[in-house]
Amino acid sequence: MCDAQIGHYAARMLDASDEQRGRSMNARVLGLVGSYARACTMLLTFATGNAHAQLTASTTGGLAAEAIERAGNATRIAHVVSPAWIWTQLEVHDETYPLTVDIVASTAGSASKLIYLIPGGGATFEGSYLTPRAENLSQYFLEQGYLVVGITARASTIPASVTDHAFASDWGLAKHRSDVRSIVERIQPALDLPYEVLGHSYGASIALDYASKHAAEMARVIALDIYSIDPARDPRAVWDAAATYAAHVVLLDQGIFLDPAGAGLPLFASWSDAERVADSGVPRIALGYPGNFTNESWFHYTQIYSSQMPSLHTLLTGLTGDWPLIGSMFAGAYSLALDAKHDEFSFTNVERSTLLEATTATRNGLFPIALARDYWAVTAGNSAYTIDWAAIGCKLVWLNTELGYAAQSHGAVLAQQAGNRDVVVDIVPGYGHNDILLGRNARRDAWSRIR
């Protein structure tokens, strides 16, 4: 592809006007990869003296927050107290664009262990691990005696007004791993609790990379729905991974540093009834039906048939955007009608109210091209970036979904072959990539398998 073509495609993806974003969801909802972010404003209540005292005086959460603040450059952004938990959000301004750190502590007493939760590419802690408020993965860990600490990547705090993204050119796996380490090093000396690291999607790749460097001090690493391909069983996939890696190198060379795949997610929550059924501008002719999708139907179609959607690298590779994905971001059903407004669609495992809460929580939905580049290098097995699977000697739980990445968990096999005798690999049947976080029965079907 010539430079002009790449530049034109990038401009369409990155510089679309508000009107285009509203009418062309295919440029904004591709590859959800679990893209969630900032909690509803109404749920963020700033710290009062009494609530602050309650947190700092009696819980490990307070000690963790104070440890982050003592290290400097930290600001408390929000403080929420509920009957079951206390949630404090901080920003760590150690660089131009801060890390966001969320601390969730049980009101039942001090924690005996700690878990760091890393959201996927373009996502944040609130939407991934604290949604819905009454039943979420953070609450699940609190009930087991954990203090929960979320670490949201810097990309989520880049303002829309910033258009030169060259600073993100080296925001790859090593940078994200280093950012996680910087928070762990602030908190662990103050608490001296056994700790674990969990990540979902690209967050899982960061967690696994982190464990390859620091397994000796960890109790466990948990990877939720991420791919690792066995070259002996699927050599063509390794070839495609190499091509996808090369495409990301080209994108970076062309000055495209951030992928906006999740930038349109907030629209789902903000549409009026009229906007939901408005013409999306996306034709259905390729499916043999006249007319265009509505905004809402196109959103559902992309999440149910996610593995068929293109992304930034597609024009370079000829591959779909997330080609290792078996099927869906959210499991569901879609039935086309002659009149697009009569299409029928639904998600199988997630409530509409939960999805509204999660998409309302979205910030900018951006994630670095360099992060994707590095994990494609790992997947291809080239030397540009590697994860030392043999060095993951702590307990490893690798939990994928049937419609997400299924049996593509070869890294766990390599860790086991290197001598790790505490490896658990499992697949959640009937679940899509993000159902594992937001499914109405995820506690029973998925989280109970983290053992």
N, C-alpha and C positions, 0 to 999 in steps of 0.2 A: 504493500500500500504506500502511496506517495505521501509526502509530508502534508500537502494541502488537504488530502482526504482525511487524514488523522486529525488535523487541526479543525476541520469542519465538523467532524463527528464529536470531538471534544467540546467544541463551542456549543453544539446543540445540547449536549448532556449537562454542561457546567454553567452555561450562561443563559438558560431559558428564562423568559420573562414570566411574571406572575401569571399572566393569562395562559401562557403555554403550559405552565405547571398544572394549572387547573384543568386544562383540556386534554393534556397528553400524559396520562398516568404511566404509560409504558416507559417514559423517560425517568420516572421517579420511583416506581414501586418494584422494579426488577431486583431480584435477589434479596429478599427480606433479611436472610441470614440472621433472623432474630433481631432486627434493628429497632430498638426501643430507647427512650431517654427520660427527660425531666418529668418528675411527678407533677400532678395537677397543682396549680398555684394555691387552690383552696386548701390543699392538704399540707402545705408548708407553713408552719407557724414558727415565727422566730422566737429564739430562746427568751424566756422570762427568768428572773432571778431564781424563783423557786424551782422551776424545771431544771435549770442549769445546776443548781445545788444538788437536786435529787440525782442527776446523772453523775456529777463529779464526785460526790461524797460516798456513794454506796455501790457503784457498779464497775465492773471491768471495762465497760464501754466508756465511762468517764476517764479512766486511766489511759485508755487508748487515745481518746481525743486530746487529752492533755499532752501525751507523748508526741503527737503530731505537731501540736502547737509549740511545744518547747524547742523542737528542732528548727522552728522558724518558718516564715513565709506562708503561714496557714491562716485562713479566715473561715470562721463558722458562717455557713450560708443559711442553714435551716435547722430547726429543732422541733421534733414532733413527739408527743407523749401519748401513748394509747394504753389501755388497761394491760395489754400483754407485753408491749415492747416500747423502748425509747430509741428514737432514730435521730442521729445527728449527722449533718452533711457539712463537709469542709471542702475548701479548695486549697490546694498546695501550689503556691505561686513561685515555684523554683525556676520556672522558665516563662517565656512570654505567654504561652497558653498552658493553663494549669491542669493538673490531675484533679479529679474529683474523688473524694474519699467519703464513703458512707459507713457509718458505724451503727449497728443495730444490736441492742442489748436487751435481754429479757428482764422484765420487772420482777421475776420470780427469785432472782438472786444472782450472784456472781457466776461467771462462766468458768468451766474447768478446762476448756480447750477452745481453739480459735480456728476459723476458716476464712480464707480470703477468696472472694468471688469475683471472677473476671468476666464481664459480658463479651458478647461477640462483636464482630466488626460493625461499627456504626451504631451500636447499641449502648445503653447505659445501665447502671445497677438498678435504678428504680423500676424501669420497665421490664427488665429481665427477671429480677430476683425479689422484688417487693410488690409485684402485681399478680393477682388482685390483692388488695390490702388485707382481706380477711383470710386468705389461703395462698401462701406463696412459699417459695423454696427457703427464703430466709427464716420465716416462721418455723418451718420444718426443722431447720438446724437449731434454732433457739430451743425448741422443745427437747432436743437431745443434749443440751448443756453447752452449746457453742456460743461464743461471741462471733458475730458476723461482721466482716469488714469488706466492703465493696470497693474496687478500684476501677474507675472509668477512665478510658484513654483520653489523651489531650485533644484528639481530633474533635471530640464532641463540644469543646468550648470555643472553637474557631467561629467568630462572628460572620454573618452573611456578607457584611461590608468588606471583608478581606478577600481579595481576588487573586493576589499573588501568593501561591501556596508552595513556593520553592523551599521553604523551611521544612516541609514534610518529606523532602526527597529521600532522607535517610531514616524515616520512621518505620523501620522494619521490625523483624522479630527481636533482634538484639536490643533495640531501643525500648520496645514494650516490656521485654523481660527486665531490663534495667530499671524502668519506672516502677514495676511491681516490687522489685528488690528494694528500691528506695523507701517505699512505704513499710515493707516488712522490717527493714532495719530501724525505722522509727519506733515501731510498736513492740516488737519482740523483746527488746531489752527491758522494757517497762513492765511487761506482763509475765514473761518467762513461762508461757503456756505452750503445750504441744500444738503444732499448727498444721493445717492442710491447705491445699490450693485447689480450687475448682474453676473450670472455665467451660464456656459453651461456644461452639462453632470456632471462629478465629480466636476467641478467648481460650478455648481448649488448647489450641496450638501454642499459645503463650504459656499456659499452665504447664504443658508437657515440656516445653523448652526450659522453663524455669526449673522444673524438677530434674532435668538432665544436668543442671549445674548445682543444685542445692538439696538433692534427695537425702543426703546424710543427716540433715537437720529437720526433715519433714516427717510427719506421721503418714501422710497419704496425699496422692494427687488424683483428681477426678476429672476425666474428660467426658464432656457431654456432646455427642453427635459431631464428630470430626472424622475426616477421612485419612487413611494411610493405606497405600496400595501395595499389594504383594507383587513384585515384578515377575516372579515365576508363574503366578496364576493369571496375570493380566498385563502382559508386556505392552499391548497397544495402549492401555491407559497410561503407562509410564511414558510412552512416546508422546501422547497427547499432553501430559503434564509438562514435559520438556518444552513443547510448543507454546503452552500457556505461559510458562515461565518466561520464555523469550519474548512473548507479546507484551508482558508487563515491563520488561526491560525497555522495549521500544516505547511504550507509553511514557515511561519516566524520561527517556531521552527526548521525547517530544514535548516535555514540560507539563505532562498531566500527572499530578501528584496525589490527588484525592479522588476517590470514587463516590459519586453522589447517589448510589443505588437506593438508600433509604430516605432520601430527602423529601419524598412525597407522602410519607406515611401520615403526618399530621392531618392531611386533607381528609382522610377517612373519618376522623373524629369531628372535623369542623364543617363538613358538608351540611347544608340544609336539605330538607326533603326534595326540593326542586333540583338541587345540585347532585344529589345521589343518582337521580334518573336522567340527568343531562347527558348529552352526547359527549363521549370521551375523546372522539376523534380517531379512535383505533378501529379500523375496519375488521369485519368478521369474514371477509371474502375468502381468506386462506382456509377457513374451516367449512367453506361451502354454504355460507349463509349471508344474506344481504344485510346492509346497514352496519352501523358501528356499535361497539359495546357502550353501555352507559358507564359513568364513572365507577359506580359501585360494582357492577358486574365485571368490569375489567380488573378491578382490584382483586376480586375473588378468583377470577380466572388465573391471574398471575401467581397467586398464593397456592392454588390447588395444582396447577401444572407448572410449577416453578422450574423444574428441570428442563423445560422447553424454552425458557426465556433467554434472550441474548444479554450481553453486557458490553462493557467497554472493549474487551479483548476480542469480541466475536468477529468483527470485521478483519482482524488480523489472523485469527486461527480457524475460522469457520466452525468453531465449536460453540455450543450454548454456554451461557455465562457461568453456570455452576454445574458443569457436566458430570462430576462425580455424584451429584444428588440423584437419588433413585426416583423421587417424584415431587414431593410437596413440602412447602414451608408449613402449611397447615393441611392436614388431611381433610378432604371434603368431597362434595359431589357437585357437578355442573351439568345442566341440561339446556341445550340451545333451542330456541324457538325462532320461527320466521320473523317475528317482531322482537327486536333485541330487548325491548322493555318487558317482555314476557319470559325471558330467560330465567331459569330456576337454579339457585345455587345456595349452598350452605356449607359450613364447616362442621366436621364430625365431632371434634373433641374440645373446641374452645367456644365459650359463650361470647355473644356479641358484646355484652357489657365489658367483659375482660379485654377484648380487642380494642374497644373504644378507649378504655383506661390506658392500655399500653401505647396506642398510637397518639393519644393526647400527650403522653409523656415523652414523645420523641423530640430531640433537639434538632441537630442538623443532618443526622443520618450519614455523615461522612466517615470513610475509613481510608487509611493510606494505601496507595498502590504498592508501596515498598513492603508493607506487611503481607499483602497477597503474593507479591513476587517471591518473598522468602519462603513462604509455605509451599508454593508451587515448586520451588527448588528442592525442598525437603521431599515432596511427593515424587518428583522426578528422580530423586536419588543422585543429583549432581553435587558438585563440590561448592557451588555458590553459597549455599547455606545448608547446614546439617543439624539435626537433632540427634544427640548421642543416646539412642534408645537403651543401649547397654548400661548407661550410667544411671538410669532410673531404677534405683534399688529400693526405694520406699514402696509401700503398698500402692498399687495402681488399679483404679477402677475405670473402665472404658465402657461407657453406656451410650449406644447409638439407638436410632429409631429405624423402624422398618421402611418408612418412606423417606427418611433422611439419608444417612450414609450406611446404614445396615451393617453388613459384615466387613466393611472396609476399615479394619482396625489392626493392620499388620504391625504397627509400632509396638503394640502390646505383645505380640508374638515374639518380636525381637528382644524386648525386655525380658520376657520369660526365658527365652533361649540363652540369654546372657547370665541367667542364674536367679532372677527374681522369682521366688516361689509364692508370691502374694499378689497375683494378678487376677482380676475378675473382668471378664468381657461378657457383655449382655446386649440384647436388642429388645426394645419395647415394641411389641406388635401393634400395628394399626396406627402408629403415631407418625406425624410429620416432624420436620426439623424443630419448629418452635412449639409444638404441642408439648414437648418434654418439659417446657417451662410453664406454659399457660393453660394446659389442658385441665378441664374441670375435675378429672379423676387422676391427675398426675401424681398426687400423693400415693395413691394405691397402685397405679400402673407403672410409674417410673421411679419416683423418689425412694420408694421402699426397696428398690434394687440396688441402691447405693449402700452397700454393706461391707 
